[in-house]
Amino acid sequence: MRIRKILIKFNVEEKANKKHGVYREEIEDALLEGRPIFFRTKENKYVAIASKGRYITVVFSYKTGVANIRTAYPSSDWQIKLYKRKKLRK
C-alpha cells in the first residue's frame, strides 16, 4: 500500500487529540515514515500499526493513494506484540 496523501477531518483530529492524546503530526509520521503494517477490515477499511516515537494504531479508508483517517489511538499491548512479530518476519 502506497499512501501519498493523508486527509484528517477536524472533528477526527480533535477526537484523536483530546480523547487519545494522538496528534496530527504523529499520524502523518507513522503512516509515511513509521514502517507501518496494514490489515484490511470487514468494513472495507484499513488498520495500520506503526512505530514512530511510540506505537499508534490508525484506522482509515483508502482510495488511490489517499488515506482518509477515521481514528487514531495508542496501540494496546497485543497490537504492539503483533507489530513486532510481523516486522521480525520481514
C-alpha positions in Angstrom: 0.0 0.0 0.0 1.4 3.4 -1.0 0.0 6.4 0.9 0.7 9.6 -0.9 -1.8 11.9 0.9 -3.4 11.9 4.3 -6.8 13.5 5.0 -7.9 14.2 8.5 -11.2 16.0 9.2 -11.1 18.5 12.0 -13.5 16.5 14.2 -11.4 13.4 13.8 -8.2 15.2 14.6 -9.8 16.8 17.7 -11.1 13.5 19.0 -7.8 11.7 18.4 -6.1 14.6 20.2 -8.4 15.1 23.2 -9.6 11.5 23.8 -6.5 9.5 22.8 -3.6 12.0 23.0 -2.6 11.4 19.4 -1.6 14.4 17.3 -1.8 15.0 13.5 1.9 15.0 13.1 2.2 11.6 14.8 -0.4 10.1 12.4 1.3 11.5 9.4 4.8 10.5 10.6 3.6 7.0 11.5 1.9 6.3 8.1 4.5 8.0 5.9 7.8 7.2 7.8 7.0 4.7 10.6 7.2 1.5 8.6 3.5 0.6 9.3 1.9 -2.8 8.9 -1.5 -2.9 7.3 -4.6 -5.0 7.9 -7.9 -4.9 6.0 -11.1 -4.9 8.0 -14.6 -6.3 7.0 -16.0 -2.8 6.5 -13.5 -2.0 3.7 -11.3 0.0 6.0 -7.7 -0.5 6.9 -5.8 -0.6 10.2 -2.2 0.4 10.4 0.1 -0.2 13.4 3.2 1.9 13.3 6.1 3.0 15.4 7.5 6.5 15.1 8.4 7.6 18.6 5.6 5.4 20.1 3.3 2.8 18.8 0.0 4.0 17.4 -2.9 2.4 15.6 -4.7 4.2 12.8 -8.0 3.3 11.2 -8.6 4.7 7.8 -10.3 4.3 4.4 -8.0 4.2 1.3 -8.5 5.1 -2.3 -5.8 5.5 -4.9 -3.0 6.8 -2.7 -5.2 8.8 -0.3 -5.8 7.7 3.3 -8.9 9.2 4.9 -8.3 8.9 8.7 -11.2 7.7 10.8 -9.5 7.4 14.2 -6.1 7.0 15.8 -5.1 5.9 19.2 -2.1 4.5 21.2 -1.6 0.8 20.4 -2.5 -1.7 23.0 0.0 -4.3 24.3 -1.4 -7.1 22.0 -1.1 -4.7 18.9 2.5 -3.9 19.8 3.3 -7.6 20.1 1.6 -8.2 16.7 3.6 -5.4 15.1 6.9 -6.7 16.4 6.1 -10.3 15.4 5.1 -9.2 11.8 8.2 -7.0 11.5 10.5 -9.8 12.5 9.2 -11.9 9.7 10.1 -9.3 7.1 
